[in-house]
């Protein structure tokens, strides 16, 4: 091969490498075997080239030649080149000789030597050329190998680029169907496996527009929220964080739940569903008259003391302007105020806002020095809806509900506990359908309400500071169980249940109401209020103490009526299964006190006839006066008790008592009020038997006028010889005869026995009026 031909072959190889290394056009679609197919231009040049290596590569049509094969081919090519070089050397020698003959007119033998030298030089030159050619061939082989690698890389890049182009077109017809049913499938299904995994690892949220079309995928929730339009849904696929949400558009943040299956200890396969967690790291939520919904999420807001709107809303975790809605849908949200400033509230509403907690959601607010949920006293219409098996918990905040919220608790749970202030403060509550509500261990009021409706539910108020339950509006307890216990009474006029102001009322229907063990009056009816229990309800008001032991400022009225206080113009009507007994009061009316003008409808059964009086363990048999200065005290002072019984012969001045057709009494108290205690009458004193009775003396036989000096015969009662003749005496009263005949035979002197009988008759007459209540059962 001549130098010229070799150079042409080398240039062809170089051009082939350049063309093969050129990148595909951005939109070119490479065939599946692009990495295995040479470019057309390179193929043409290789075919035209006479070089064995290029021809062999073109013939095989492969760019992935084993390095060992390439080395062998290079060796073979070198040997062929050596043979060609020898031929070329001979030809070059002949050509040189011919040239020398033509050029030299007179050639001699000395010239032949010179020619031999020239030949040697030509040989050396040829050898150098051969070495250069071998080097060039090796370089060409290396270039081919590099071209092969470059072509493979370029082909892979082209394939990935083409597939990425397809994925990027999310609204293309072939992708739209998949995105409609499963937006994530619209991304991953069109990618190579390794590319899909890479995207999955980087993506934490996708955005769907309000029609459900996929808008895009993002590696942060904050970016996704920023890109979302009004009414969009941000779907969270992995646990993520946010720096805070400042929202002026309607938005849903929805988690994509993951399910794992594990085998439990008993060998059962148990599925566990985990919701993605969104953690707030810097600021909370500012909601500008829009709707924000968290669905299928876990939301954590710990130590967040401000919203993103720091100019004004820098003292709450969540704040909403007028007509905003915050909804938790199958979402667990926790707000923990630990570490926040002393003025920070958890959730603050400013006007006609709504909080919806539904579909098994759980909202827990804890450790705020201010209120868990508060209004600003604006235009009203604040609603809290806790429904469908959801739970709202306020623990160790100043208050659970502050302001006039309209709270619906439907088949759900509310726990307001350990507040440093009120559990609630005047909200309207509608508690129904199997709900369970607890207000306990709150420093001031427990459940403080405007209107309070409890239906088919359970409500517990225990160990609260002032009042267990207090309301200013209409109250109903229907088909429910309500328990009030442990109220401390830190202020005057506190109660287990207090009806505050004239518009307050409480009607108990077919329910169980238990008000016990409070250091206050059981039920306190303010002026104008109404308290009613029906016959189907089981009501127990017991062991309450109106002594104000926990109150520094004492009021007389607060030390009266341990079980029930009915103030002027108020009324209380007790059903037949309502029992008020074993309560205590410091001044009067251990069980009931009715203030002047107050009205009480009751019966003797309301005293709990047959129950044991805990003062003495004797059975209760009815109602007795328990007025200030004339307290019931039969067991301790019988003499004063006797005087007390006589006082029942007349009612206190101005007090009226009416017997109703159903056997109940309606009492209206006079100026001094009316105080009652469920107790018992003076127990009869039975004579103790003489342990060593004396033998009765034998009576002497009376002397008759005819026998004044006749001796009296000694006759024993066992063997009388004749019946003695009694002197004529006036007949004894019938009641005395009956009483004497009823006395037990204890050996007591009959004269003494007769005196005891007469005393018993007097006692019976004195207590006749008192027994009126006990004998008039329903």
C-alpha positions, 0 to 999 in steps of 0.5 A, a space after each residue: 500500500 502506498 503512502 497516499 492510499 494509507 492516508 486515504 484509509 486513515 482519513 476514512 476511519 477518522 471520519 467514521 469515528 466523527 460521524 458515529 460520535 455525533 449526537 442524535 437530534 433532540 427529537 430523533 427517535 432512535 431504533 431499538 438497536 441503534 447502538 448496534 447499527 453504524 451510521 449510513 455515512 460511516 458505512 459508505 466510507 468503510 466500504 470504499 476503504 481498502 483497509 482490512 480492519 475497516 472492511 472487516 468491521 463493516 462486514 461484521 456489522 458490530 461495534 462490540 468486538 472483543 478486545 482479544 479479537 481486535 488484538 489478533 486482527 491487528 497482529 494479522 494486519 501487521 504481518 500482511 503489512 510486512 509482506 506488502 512492505 517487502 514487495 513495495 521495497 522490491 518494487 521501489 528498488 526496481 523503480 529506483 534503478 530504472 530512474 537511475 539508468 534514465 538519469 545517468 548517461 554514463 553509469 559505472 559500478 560506483 553508482 551501483 554502490 550509491 544506489 545500494 545505499 539509496 536502496 538501504 535508505 529507501 528501505 529504512 524510510 519504508 520501514 519507518 513508514 511501515 512503523 508509522 502505518 502500524 501505529 496508525 492502524 493501532 490508533 485506528 483500532 483504538 478509535 473504532 473502540 472509542 467510537 463503539 463505546 460512544 455510539 452505545 452511550 449515545 444510543 442509550 442517551 437517545 433512548 432515555 431522552 425519547 422516553 423522557 419526552 414521552 413522559 413529559 407529554 402528560 396529556 398525550 392520548 397514550 398517557 391520559 387514560 392512565 393518568 385519569 385512573 392512576 396519575 402516578 402510573 401515568 408517570 412511571 409506566 412510560 419510563 424504563 424501570 431504572 428511570 421510574 425508580 429515580 423519579 419515584 425517589 425524588 418525587 414527594 408530591 403531585 398536583 391534580 387540577 380541579 378536574 383530576 388531571 395531572 399537572 406535575 410532580 414535585 420534590 417538595 410539598 411547598 413547591 407543589 402547593 405553590 404550583 397548584 391552582 384554586 381547587 387543586 389537590 396536592 397528593 403526598 406520596 412520601 413523608 415530607 416537610 413544609 415551612 408553613 402554608 400561607 393559603 389564598 386558594 382552595 386546596 386539598 392535601 391528600 396522602 397516598 396511603 401505603 399498606 404493609 402485611 405482616 404476620 402476627 404472633 398467632 400466625 395471622 396476616 395483618 394489614 397495616 395502612 400508613 398515612 404520609 406524614 407532613 411535618 411543619 418546621 417553621 411556621 403554621 397556617 394562615 388561611 385567607 377566607 378559603 378552604 383547606 382540607 387534609 385527607 388521609 394524612 398525618 400532620 404534625 405541628 410541634 412548637 410552632 408559635 406563628 403563622 406565615 403572616 407574621 405582621 399580625 398573626 404571630 401569636 397562634 399556630 393556625 389562624 383563619 380570616 372570615 368565612 374560612 374552613 379547615 377540614 380534617 378527613 381521615 387525618 391525624 393532626 397534632 398541635 403541641 405548644 411546648 416551647 412556644 411563647 406564653 401568648 400563643 394560641 393553637 387555632 384562632 378563628 376571626 369570623 364565621 369560620 368552620 372546623 370539620 373533623 370527620 371520617 375517623 380523624 383525630 385532632 389533638 391540641 396540647 401544652 399551650 399556655 393559651 386556648 386550644 380553640 378560640 374565636 375573636 368575639 366577632 360576628 358569630 357563626 363559628 362551627 365545629 363539627 366532630 363526626 363519623 367516629 372522630 376525636 377532638 382532644 384538648 389536654 393541658 391548654 388554658 381552655 378547650 373551647 373559648 367563645 360561642 362555637 356551635 359544636 356538633 359531636 356526632 358518633 364521636 369523642 371529645 376530651 377536654 382535660 387538665 385545662 388551666 382555665 375553663 374546659 369550655 366557655 359558653 359554646 352551644 353543644 349538640 352531642 348525639 348518636 353514641 358520642 362520648 364527651 368528657 370534661 375533667 380536671 379543668 381548673 375552672 368550669 368543666 362543661 360550660 355551655 349556652 344550649 346543651 343537648 345530649 341525646 343517646 350519648 355519654 357525658 362525664 364531668 369530673 374533678 372540675 374547679 368551679 362547676 361540673 356542668 353550667 349552662 345559660 340556655 336550653 338543656 336536654 338530656 335524653 336517652 343518655 347517661 350523664 355523670 357529674 362528680 368531684 366538683 371542688 367548688 372554688 367559688 361561691 354558688 358553684 354546683 355539680 350542675 348549675 342552671 345559670 340565669 333565668 333562661 336556663 332549663 334542663 329537662 331529663 328524659 329517660 336517662 340516667 343522671 348521677 350527681 354525687 360526691 361534689 364539694 358543692 350543691 348537687 343542682 343549683 337553679 338560679 332565679 327563673 330557671 327550670 329543672 325537670 326530671 321525668 318518671 322514666 329517668 333514674 336520677 341520683 343526687 347524693 353525698 354532695 356538700 354545700 359547705 364551701 370548704 374550698 371557697 375563700 369567700 363564703 355566701 350563705 346561700 351557697 351553704 344551703 341545700 346540699 342536694 338541690 337549691 331552688 331560687 326565687 321564681 325558679 322551679 324544680 319538678 322531680 320524677 318518681 325515680 329521682 332520689 335526693 338524700 345523704 347530702 349535707 349543708 353547713 347552714 340548712 336544708 341538708 338535701 333541699 333548700 327552696 328560696 322565697 318564691 321558689 317552687 318545688 314539686 316532689 313526693 315522699 319517694 324522692 327522699 329515697 325511702 328505704 335507703 340507709 341514712 349515712 348519718 346513722 345507718 337507719 332507714 329513711 322513711 320520708 322528709 323532715 324539716 331541717 331549718 337553720 336553728 332547728 336542724 334534724 338531729 333525732 339520733 343525738 338529742 331526742 328532746 330537741 327532736 320531739 320539739 322539732 316534730 311538734 314544729 311540723 304542725 304548722 308550716 313556716 310563715 308564707 309557705 304553701 303546700 298543695 296536694 296534686 292529683 297524682 299524689 305529689 306535692 307542690 310547695 312554694 316557699 315563704 320569706 324564710 325559705 323551706 329546708 328539708 332533709 331525707 331522714 327518719 322519725 324518732 325511733 321507739 324506745 323499747 324497755 330493756 328486760 330485767 336480767 334478774 326479775 323479782 317474784 311478784 308479791 301475793 296480793 292480800 285478800 281485801 276485807 269485806 264490811 261484814 268481816 272487818 277483822 277476818 285474817 287475810 289468807 295467804 294465797 299464791 298465784 299458782 294455787 289460788 283458793 278463791 277469786 278475790 273480789 275487786 273493788 268497784 273502779 271507774 272504767 279505763 280509756 279504751 286506748 289505754 286498755 289497747 296499749 297495755 294489752 299490746 305491751 310485751 310481757 317483760 315483768 315491768 310493773 303494770 302501772 309503769 307500763 301503763 304510763 309508758 303506753 300513755 307516753 307513746 300515745 302522746 308521741 304518736 299524736 305529735 308526729 301525725 303531721 310529719 307522717 303525712 309525707 311518709 304515708 302519701 306515696 305515689 
